[in-house]
């Protein structure tokens, strides 16, 4: 899903002899795309999809080449909001909101960055996919999570399952909208984002917007562009339309005159759902039915899988002059790092009483050298991986993967490989998992390789 941060210098504006103080703190908007692996973007070497606006965003901003999340929505999103690894928040599988569950993620017990920024005076909003509680059963869940306003997909209504794309059921500040019956849900959400940015800008109030873009998650449907041209629905067309909508957000920043003081951050929540992609080369040597293609090689696997294809996502930063234009940062990034980054950029100190596992990327956002992590942690169901950029170790299967030639990964039997390097990596990552699991959250150990 990406983020807008407004870094404005403190100033005063005089109108009719009145002096109005302009808040100098940044605005933050995160565009968090649903089921979008790194290989779908051209700026990451992707060859199967058309993403001109996001590619241009990367050319005009900063691209992180090694950003990682858990391979499915709930663990990824809870780590995002809380800054905690999966073994801490324990939300390791998809919360069954689609089944109408009464369960919910209790953010009153696990503080969020939205709560932090709201308490600091930010206007906070959220959109799109909110699969962290059944809203009919928990109508105050979004407000309790730190957001003043919302326009989100309400998955259940009056005991019936709803849809997210055409004729969407959208809950806007507690009420289901009745004015979007024939519209495309993702279009409505971007309108809401732009309205929230405009209103906050006119009020000279800093804002946080978490825009949970619902594309390109299935079902695969025709986009408005498909309908106008008569094209069939496809994952590629949904990715292209997502790209177009991201461009609308960037254009709105320019139109509002806040680009020089605004960071926009774009990120995927987990890897691509490979079953949604039909490989036109399937049947040829090494070409599987859902293989995707990059300049570096073939990508197999995706969402639900603890491999590179399931966890490696795009992360792009765009905006003010501080962002190093056309740069690529190869630092490892875990989704938990966004919590302290947002607070840092907003000038808000996270209280010592709130434990988090992430560390700030604010320095990297501004083209400076920042603290580097030596590993990331992600998980699904009963399994957790520790990945150091070269070796991937699995807690459940006790396997080791050599990821030195991505996108290809090789399973290694550390005890039989005859490689002291592999054996050392296995033991080190295993010990690291045990240490992290048994401890309170702290900043990741540095230089442990």
C-alpha atoms as one frame of an Amber mdcrd trajectory, in Angstrom:
protein
   0.000   0.000   0.000   2.782   4.587   0.185   3.229   7.708   2.215   3.039
  11.470   2.047   5.078  13.537   4.357   4.999  17.276   4.351   8.155  18.931
   5.609   7.425  22.639   5.682   9.502  25.340   7.299   7.881  27.163  10.208
   6.325  30.359   8.976   3.529  32.843   9.508   0.955  33.994   6.976  -0.649
  37.383   7.393  -4.192  37.869   6.070  -6.327  40.911   6.884  -3.944  41.827
   9.668  -4.346  38.390  11.251  -1.365  36.156  11.852  -1.969  32.431  11.343
   0.724  30.035  12.437   1.415  27.244   9.916   2.264  23.908  11.486   5.730
  22.934  10.282   5.394  19.196  10.815   5.150  16.777   7.899   2.030  15.278
   6.413   2.217  11.534   5.829   0.356   9.446   3.239   1.153   5.782   2.752
  -0.074   4.053  -0.396  -0.093   0.377   0.563  -0.910  -1.765  -2.492  -2.663
  -5.116  -2.059  -0.771  -8.186  -3.377   1.959  -6.411  -5.344   5.414  -7.967
  -5.470   8.491  -6.042  -6.550   8.638  -7.806  -9.938   5.439  -6.121 -11.144
   7.152  -2.723 -11.489   9.321  -1.781 -14.428  11.680   0.194 -12.189  12.488
  -3.091 -10.423  13.289  -4.765 -13.725   9.815  -6.200 -14.254   8.960  -7.152
 -17.829   5.343  -8.328 -17.662   3.462  -5.221 -16.485   3.102  -1.565 -17.453
   3.770   0.863 -14.582   4.863   4.182 -16.142   3.783   6.464 -13.288   5.449
   4.401 -10.570   8.548   4.055 -12.719   8.632   7.828 -13.083   8.072   8.190
  -9.352  11.210   6.102  -8.793  13.167   8.165 -11.342  12.172  11.337  -9.502
  12.711   9.881  -6.056  14.309   7.097  -4.029  13.802   3.372  -4.581  14.576
   0.779  -1.919  15.700  -2.431  -3.608  15.369  -4.780  -0.621  12.117  -4.128
   1.264  10.336  -7.093   2.866   7.023  -7.966   4.512   5.200 -11.090   5.618
   3.638 -12.961   2.662  -0.024 -12.329   3.449  -2.145  -9.360   4.503  -2.916
  -9.682   8.232   0.595 -10.368   9.601   2.048  -7.799   7.205  -0.442  -5.085
   8.106  -0.311  -5.669  11.852   3.490  -5.423  11.703   3.085  -2.187   9.733
   0.744  -0.562  12.255   2.487  -1.764  15.421   6.156  -1.943  14.402   6.293
  -5.487  15.823   7.587  -8.740  14.354   5.040 -11.526  13.847   6.228 -13.570
  16.851   5.402 -10.594  19.046   1.942  -9.590  17.779   0.993 -13.234  17.020
  -1.333 -12.356  14.126   0.277 -14.893  11.827  -2.629 -15.828   9.558  -5.402
 -14.057   7.673  -7.997 -12.807  10.130 -11.222 -14.482   8.894 -13.198 -11.269
   8.443 -14.430 -12.703   5.138 -16.208 -15.318   7.243 -17.774 -12.715   9.519
 -15.586 -13.517  12.526 -16.059 -11.728  15.829 -12.282 -11.702  16.277 -10.382
  -8.460  15.824  -6.882  -7.065  16.161  -6.898  -5.115  19.408  -4.832  -2.002
  18.750  -5.802  -0.637  22.155  -3.308  -3.146  23.560  -0.766  -2.798  20.727
  -0.175   0.913  20.048  -0.084   2.126  16.437   1.740   4.954  14.707  -1.651
   6.482  13.864  -2.469   6.718  17.574   0.901   8.372  18.141   0.458  10.993
  15.443  -3.168  11.672  16.328  -2.127  12.354  19.915   0.463  14.764  18.506
  -2.206  16.786  16.694  -2.322  15.150  13.274  -5.520  14.651  11.300  -5.527
  10.910  10.583  -7.397   9.045   7.841  -7.418   5.528   6.380  -8.898   3.989
   3.257  -9.567   0.750   1.450  -8.889  -2.682   2.814  -9.384  -2.900   6.571
  -9.423  -6.626   7.144  -8.561  -6.309  10.824 -12.092  -6.394  12.279 -15.697
  -6.972  11.155 -17.024  -3.426  11.256 -20.656  -4.351  11.890 -19.507  -6.080
  15.064 -16.774  -3.585  15.966 -17.944  -0.207  14.624 -15.386   1.771  16.655
 -12.392  -0.356  15.669 -10.901   2.091  13.171 -11.232   5.057  15.534  -9.705
   3.013  18.356  -6.821   2.184  15.998  -5.903   5.851  15.685  -7.873   7.235
  12.736 -10.244  10.212  12.892 -11.802   9.508   9.492 -12.038   6.574   7.122
 -13.454   5.337   3.855 -12.966   1.570   3.839 -14.438  -1.533   2.315 -17.033
  -3.021   4.696 -16.780  -6.729   3.965 -20.090  -7.668   5.615 -23.402  -5.809
   5.560 -26.600  -7.080   7.173 -25.327 -10.648   7.194 -24.297 -10.705   3.545
 -20.853 -10.645   1.939 -20.074  -7.537  -0.088 -17.673  -6.637  -2.920 -14.807
  -4.165  -3.140 -14.470  -3.193  -6.794 -17.595  -2.424  -8.831 -20.632  -1.329
  -6.778 -18.510  -1.309  -3.617 -19.757  -1.286  -0.045 -17.732   1.518   1.521
 -18.015   2.557   5.142 -17.352   6.300   5.394 -16.969   7.442   8.995 -19.441
   4.854  10.256 -22.040   4.971   7.501 -22.287   2.947   4.292 -22.121   5.234
   1.287 -25.169   5.230  -0.951 -23.700   7.432  -3.705 -21.223   4.978  -5.269
 -23.513   2.242  -6.587 -22.167   2.271 -10.147 -18.611   3.356  -9.442 -15.279
   1.548  -9.236 -14.230   1.340  -5.601 -10.543   2.244  -6.093 -11.611   5.453
  -7.905 -13.792   6.461  -4.962 -10.935   5.920  -2.541  -8.520   8.154  -4.441
 -11.182  10.893  -4.523 -11.395  10.569  -0.746  -7.603  10.770  -0.357  -7.429
  13.927  -2.446 -10.301  15.510  -0.508  -8.572  14.726   2.797  -5.305  16.237
   1.577  -7.051  19.369   0.321  -9.047  19.931   3.504  -6.045  19.463   5.777
  -3.861  21.683   3.598  -6.450  24.458   3.633  -6.698  24.104   7.427  -2.893
  24.296   7.787  -3.001  21.083   9.809  -0.580  18.170   9.421  -2.187  14.953
   8.284  -1.565  11.231   8.132  -3.311   9.199   5.431  -2.893   5.449   5.138
  -4.286   4.676   1.696  -4.871   0.923   1.530  -5.148   0.592  -2.239  -7.452
  -2.376  -2.991  -5.779  -3.196  -6.309  -4.588  -5.528  -7.724  -6.074  -8.086
  -5.289  -8.454 -10.537  -6.926 -11.123 -11.107  -8.077  -9.685 -10.127 -11.425
 -12.236  -7.733 -12.915 -12.424  -5.217 -15.707 -11.152  -1.787 -14.759 -12.928
   1.347 -16.010 -10.330   1.542 -18.783 -11.059  -2.070 -19.755 -14.758  -1.327
 -19.987 -14.201   1.750 -22.125 -11.919  -0.090 -24.569 -13.591  -3.499 -24.489
 -10.524  -5.282 -23.092 -10.817  -8.433 -21.021  -9.976  -8.388 -17.332  -6.412
  -9.331 -16.400  -3.942  -8.903 -13.578  -1.791  -6.801 -15.884  -4.635  -4.373
 -16.545  -5.411  -4.110 -12.828  -1.751  -3.342 -12.058  -1.735  -0.732 -14.824
  -4.855   0.903 -13.372  -3.302   0.908  -9.899  -0.347   2.700 -11.464  -2.722
   5.274 -12.949  -4.374   5.884  -9.570  -1.004   6.306  -7.858  -0.323   8.951
 -10.493  -3.528  10.751  -9.517  -2.241  11.054  -5.945   1.108  12.414  -7.151
  -0.645  14.877  -9.463  -2.844  16.067  -6.602   0.241  16.817  -4.517   1.536
  18.967  -7.359  -1.846  20.630  -7.860  -2.062  21.501  -4.167   1.343  23.125
  -4.382   2.849  20.961  -1.643   5.316  18.775  -3.502   8.390  20.521  -2.161
   7.145  19.837   1.342   5.579  16.413   0.776   6.929  12.896   0.849   4.926
  10.238  -1.002   5.779   6.630  -0.187   4.521   3.645  -2.140   4.788   0.060
  -0.846   3.298  -3.401  -1.477   1.794  -5.363   1.424   3.082  -8.759   0.260
   4.084 -10.648  -2.859   1.991 -11.076  -5.992  -0.757 -13.700  -5.939   0.864
 -15.799  -8.624  -2.316 -17.669  -9.559  -3.739 -14.417 -10.918  -1.017 -14.167
 -13.563  -1.105 -16.279 -16.719   2.359 -16.737 -18.136   2.151 -16.443 -21.942
   5.362 -18.495 -22.218   4.086 -21.402 -20.110   5.204 -24.779 -21.421   8.610
 -23.656 -22.581  11.694 -24.790 -20.651  11.647 -23.392 -17.076   8.424 -21.525
 -17.800   5.685 -22.407 -15.330   2.015 -21.421 -15.649   2.468 -18.381 -13.374
   6.136 -17.454 -13.857   6.824 -13.702 -13.986   9.830 -12.208 -15.693  12.436
  -9.615 -14.748  15.703  -8.467 -16.244  17.449 -10.477 -13.528  15.548 -13.701
 -14.285  12.334 -15.618 -13.678  10.195 -15.163 -10.572   8.223 -18.163  -9.295
   6.075 -18.310  -6.181   4.391 -15.433  -4.431   1.736 -14.605  -1.862   1.392
 -17.118   1.022   4.963 -18.356   0.485   7.964 -17.590   2.691  10.333 -17.036
  -0.192  11.604 -13.964  -1.990   8.622 -13.874  -4.350   6.193 -13.868  -1.426
   7.923 -11.273   0.741   9.940  -8.915  -1.503   7.925  -5.763  -2.231   8.424
  -2.358  -3.854   9.165   0.675  -1.678   9.507   4.097  -3.335   9.851   7.554
  -1.762   9.073  10.760  -3.696   8.681  14.396  -2.813  10.806  17.218  -1.458
  14.264  18.315  -2.451  15.781  16.240   0.368  14.867  13.014  -1.415  17.834
  11.898  -3.532  16.475  11.950  -7.076  16.950   8.779  -9.102  18.709   6.986
  -6.258  18.556   3.361  -5.171  19.090   2.297  -1.561  20.168  -1.322  -1.081
  19.667  -1.345   2.700  17.476  -4.153   4.018  14.075  -2.822   5.079  11.422
  -4.541   7.176   7.840  -3.270   7.162   8.165  -2.692  10.929  10.563   0.165
  10.126   7.767   2.442   8.912   6.329   3.044  12.418   9.458   4.791  13.773
  10.134   6.421  10.400   6.780   8.200  10.404   7.202   9.293  14.011  10.751
  10.484  13.349   9.789  12.537  10.302   6.913  14.037  12.284   9.264  15.039
  15.082   7.445  12.777  17.519   9.400  10.680  20.011   7.988   7.222  20.597
   7.595   6.767  24.369   9.899   4.222  25.990   6.782   2.420  27.228   5.887
   1.448  23.633   8.103  -1.419  22.424   8.757  -1.633  18.693  11.117  -3.698
  16.552  11.649  -1.217  13.735  14.121   1.602  13.333  13.781   4.869  11.470
  14.600   5.269   7.787  14.291   9.050   7.933  17.973   9.546   7.188  17.799
   7.350   4.081  14.660   9.191   2.928  16.727  12.362   2.938  19.755  10.924
   1.176  21.865  10.437   4.279  23.444   7.321   5.729  21.151   5.833   8.354
  21.236   2.825  10.646  21.266  -0.451   8.744  19.594  -3.671   9.763  21.310
  -6.993   9.183  18.153  -9.074   8.907  14.378  -9.007   8.465  11.760 -11.266
  10.019   8.471 -12.302   8.445   6.008 -15.138   8.930   2.768 -16.892   8.120
   0.782 -19.372  10.160   3.234 -21.460  12.209   6.365 -20.532  10.307   8.767
 -17.621  10.648  11.752 -16.765   8.452  14.886 -14.843   9.291  16.545 -13.391
   6.182  19.871 -11.563   6.134  19.967 -10.701   2.443  21.929 -13.825   1.546
  20.559 -16.654   3.697  16.943 -17.422   4.559  16.310 -19.669   7.570  12.934
 -21.245   8.373  11.869 -21.856  11.970   9.292 -24.555  11.213  11.045 -26.595
   8.542  14.553 -25.878   9.845  15.664 -25.311   6.253  18.235 -22.933   4.833
  17.895 -21.149   1.484  20.735 -19.563  -0.439  19.429 -16.331  -1.965  22.725
 -15.079  -3.345  21.486 -15.275  -6.953  18.010 -13.795  -6.753  15.436 -14.242
  -8.096  16.622 -17.860  -8.026  16.792 -19.457  -4.579  18.441 -22.776  -3.675
  17.571 -25.012  -0.730  20.676 -26.010   1.201  21.118 -28.934   3.547  23.508
 -27.223   5.938  24.568 -30.493   7.571  25.386 -32.198   4.260  26.493 -29.341
   2.053  30.080 -29.412   3.198  29.977 -25.612   3.327  31.191 -24.074   6.545
  29.591 -20.817   5.402  26.162 -22.458   5.128  26.535 -24.224   8.476  27.586
 -20.991  10.138  24.645 -19.121   8.611  22.208 -21.811   9.755  23.415 -21.658
  13.335  23.599 -17.866  13.423  20.068 -17.316  12.102  18.652 -20.057  14.317
  20.229 -18.448  17.360  18.998 -15.048  16.265  15.420 -16.317  16.032  15.629
 -17.747  19.552  17.118 -14.543  20.905  14.493 -12.298  19.340  11.649 -14.591
  20.388  12.788 -14.573  24.017  13.422 -10.841  24.309  11.547  -7.551  24.349
  11.584  -5.537  21.139  14.770  -3.591  20.565  16.448  -2.089  17.547  17.907
  -4.841  15.321  21.478  -5.875  16.214  23.994  -4.246  13.892  26.872  -5.863
  11.996  26.125  -9.407  13.109  27.019 -11.148   9.820
